[in-house]
Amino acid sequence: MMKWLYLGILCFLIVLLIRYTFTSKKKWEWLMAAFVLAPWILRLLQLK
């Protein structure tokens, strides 16, 4: 149950990030931040 909740939140954040990336002028900063944060988020998901 909790795993699906985390996956839903993760998908929501990814969609927001993608939407913001295309509307902002600092695209590369957001992409770099996403690549840095993604492994940590995945690691947290594996722990739960």
VMD Tcl script that builds the backbone (N, CA, C; Angstrom):
set m [mol new atoms 144]
animate dup $m
set s [atomselect $m all]
$s set {name element resname resid chain x y z} {
  {N N MET 1 A 0.830 -1.201 0.000}
  {CA C MET 1 A 0.000 0.000 0.000}
  {C C MET 1 A 0.872 1.262 0.000}
  {N N MET 2 A 1.800 1.324 0.945}
  {CA C MET 2 A 2.679 2.493 1.046}
  {C C MET 2 A 3.568 2.633 -0.183}
  {N N LYS 3 A 3.960 1.477 -0.740}
  {CA C LYS 3 A 4.830 1.508 -1.917}
  {C C LYS 3 A 4.128 2.185 -3.090}
  {N N TRP 4 A 2.843 1.897 -3.273}
  {CA C TRP 4 A 2.070 2.516 -4.355}
  {C C TRP 4 A 1.926 4.009 -4.120}
  {N N LEU 5 A 1.779 4.399 -2.851}
  {CA C LEU 5 A 1.681 5.818 -2.506}
  {C C LEU 5 A 2.972 6.548 -2.862}
  {N N TYR 6 A 4.101 5.936 -2.510}
  {CA C TYR 6 A 5.392 6.528 -2.846}
  {C C TYR 6 A 5.587 6.625 -4.352}
  {N N LEU 7 A 5.184 5.580 -5.073}
  {CA C LEU 7 A 5.298 5.596 -6.533}
  {C C LEU 7 A 4.427 6.689 -7.138}
  {N N GLY 8 A 3.240 6.871 -6.601}
  {CA C GLY 8 A 2.338 7.919 -7.072}
  {C C GLY 8 A 2.922 9.303 -6.856}
  {N N ILE 9 A 3.476 9.521 -5.661}
  {CA C ILE 9 A 4.108 10.807 -5.344}
  {C C ILE 9 A 5.304 11.042 -6.256}
  {N N LEU 10 A 6.093 9.996 -6.473}
  {CA C LEU 10 A 7.267 10.086 -7.335}
  {C C LEU 10 A 6.879 10.465 -8.760}
  {N N CYS 11 A 5.851 9.805 -9.295}
  {CA C CYS 11 A 5.364 10.114 -10.645}
  {C C CYS 11 A 4.863 11.549 -10.723}
  {N N PHE 12 A 4.137 11.987 -9.706}
  {CA C PHE 12 A 3.616 13.350 -9.651}
  {C C PHE 12 A 4.752 14.370 -9.665}
  {N N LEU 13 A 5.797 14.106 -8.875}
  {CA C LEU 13 A 6.945 15.007 -8.825}
  {C C LEU 13 A 7.696 15.038 -10.146}
  {N N ILE 14 A 7.810 13.877 -10.799}
  {CA C ILE 14 A 8.474 13.807 -12.102}
  {C C ILE 14 A 7.712 14.622 -13.142}
  {N N VAL 15 A 6.382 14.486 -13.142}
  {CA C VAL 15 A 5.548 15.250 -14.077}
  {C C VAL 15 A 5.699 16.751 -13.825}
  {N N LEU 16 A 5.668 17.151 -12.550}
  {CA C LEU 16 A 5.859 18.565 -12.207}
  {C C LEU 16 A 7.222 19.064 -12.657}
  {N N LEU 17 A 8.245 18.250 -12.437}
  {CA C LEU 17 A 9.611 18.616 -12.801}
  {C C LEU 17 A 9.740 18.799 -14.309}
  {N N ILE 18 A 9.164 17.857 -15.070}
  {CA C ILE 18 A 9.211 17.937 -16.533}
  {C C ILE 18 A 8.466 19.173 -17.026}
  {N N ARG 19 A 7.295 19.410 -16.470}
  {CA C ARG 19 A 6.486 20.567 -16.859}
  {C C ARG 19 A 7.228 21.872 -16.547}
  {N N TYR 20 A 7.853 21.925 -15.378}
  {CA C TYR 20 A 8.589 23.121 -14.971}
  {C C TYR 20 A 9.847 23.306 -15.812}
  {N N THR 21 A 10.483 22.185 -16.173}
  {CA C THR 21 A 11.697 22.237 -16.986}
  {C C THR 21 A 11.428 22.883 -18.336}
  {N N PHE 22 A 10.288 22.546 -18.943}
  {CA C PHE 22 A 9.971 23.091 -20.255}
  {C C PHE 22 A 9.485 24.540 -20.203}
  {N N THR 23 A 9.021 24.995 -19.048}
  {CA C THR 23 A 8.519 26.367 -18.945}
  {C C THR 23 A 9.559 27.331 -18.384}
  {N N SER 24 A 10.588 26.797 -17.722}
  {CA C SER 24 A 11.600 27.676 -17.139}
  {C C SER 24 A 12.761 27.885 -18.108}
  {N N LYS 25 A 13.547 28.908 -17.835}
  {CA C LYS 25 A 14.696 29.213 -18.687}
  {C C LYS 25 A 15.954 28.488 -18.220}
  {N N LYS 26 A 15.941 28.049 -16.966}
  {CA C LYS 26 A 17.106 27.336 -16.419}
  {C C LYS 26 A 16.896 25.833 -16.534}
  {N N LYS 27 A 16.756 25.368 -17.748}
  {CA C LYS 27 A 16.430 23.957 -17.988}
  {C C LYS 27 A 17.501 23.006 -17.472}
  {N N TRP 28 A 18.755 23.314 -17.761}
  {CA C TRP 28 A 19.828 22.374 -17.434}
  {C C TRP 28 A 20.017 22.215 -15.935}
  {N N GLU 29 A 19.806 23.284 -15.189}
  {CA C GLU 29 A 19.934 23.185 -13.730}
  {C C GLU 29 A 18.918 22.208 -13.156}
  {N N TRP 30 A 17.689 22.266 -13.685}
  {CA C TRP 30 A 16.644 21.361 -13.212}
  {C C TRP 30 A 16.922 19.923 -13.611}
  {N N LEU 31 A 17.445 19.737 -14.843}
  {CA C LEU 31 A 17.775 18.385 -15.298}
  {C C LEU 31 A 18.887 17.790 -14.450}
  {N N MET 32 A 19.893 18.589 -14.139}
  {CA C MET 32 A 20.988 18.113 -13.294}
  {C C MET 32 A 20.481 17.764 -11.897}
  {N N ALA 33 A 19.614 18.608 -11.360}
  {CA C ALA 33 A 19.036 18.349 -10.040}
  {C C ALA 33 A 18.237 17.047 -10.047}
  {N N ALA 34 A 17.498 16.815 -11.128}
  {CA C ALA 34 A 16.707 15.588 -11.245}
  {C C ALA 34 A 17.608 14.358 -11.271}
  {N N PHE 35 A 18.715 14.443 -12.020}
  {CA C PHE 35 A 19.634 13.307 -12.101}
  {C C PHE 35 A 20.329 13.044 -10.771}
  {N N VAL 36 A 20.579 14.100 -10.016}
  {CA C VAL 36 A 21.216 13.941 -8.704}
  {C C VAL 36 A 20.239 13.338 -7.698}
  {N N LEU 37 A 18.983 13.801 -7.726}
  {CA C LEU 37 A 17.991 13.359 -6.747}
  {C C LEU 37 A 17.405 11.983 -7.038}
  {N N ALA 38 A 17.347 11.600 -8.307}
  {CA C ALA 38 A 16.712 10.336 -8.692}
  {C C ALA 38 A 17.266 9.106 -7.959}
  {N N PRO 39 A 18.593 8.908 -7.892}
  {CA C PRO 39 A 19.115 7.722 -7.188}
  {C C PRO 39 A 18.749 7.690 -5.708}
  {N N TRP 40 A 18.728 8.861 -5.075}
  {CA C TRP 40 A 18.370 8.930 -3.659}
  {C C TRP 40 A 16.911 8.561 -3.443}
  {N N ILE 41 A 16.046 9.041 -4.340}
  {CA C ILE 41 A 14.617 8.722 -4.246}
  {C C ILE 41 A 14.405 7.226 -4.446}
  {N N LEU 42 A 15.109 6.655 -5.416}
  {CA C LEU 42 A 14.999 5.213 -5.671}
  {C C LEU 42 A 15.498 4.405 -4.476}
  {N N ARG 43 A 16.556 4.881 -3.851}
  {CA C ARG 43 A 17.105 4.197 -2.673}
  {C C ARG 43 A 16.109 4.226 -1.520}
  {N N LEU 44 A 15.453 5.372 -1.331}
  {CA C LEU 44 A 14.427 5.488 -0.290}
  {C C LEU 44 A 13.254 4.556 -0.567}
  {N N LEU 45 A 12.881 4.436 -1.847}
  {CA C LEU 45 A 11.786 3.543 -2.216}
  {C C LEU 45 A 12.137 2.088 -1.912}
  {N N GLN 46 A 13.397 1.727 -2.120}
  {CA C GLN 46 A 13.819 0.351 -1.866}
  {C C GLN 46 A 13.829 0.034 -0.372}
  {N N LEU 47 A 14.102 1.029 0.451}
  {CA C LEU 47 A 14.132 0.819 1.898}
  {C C LEU 47 A 12.744 0.604 2.486}
  {N N LYS 48 A 11.741 1.232 1.896}
  {CA C LYS 48 A 10.379 1.140 2.438}
  {C C LYS 48 A 9.776 -0.243 2.223}
}
mol reanalyze $m
mol bondsrecalc $m
mol representation Tube
mol addrep $m
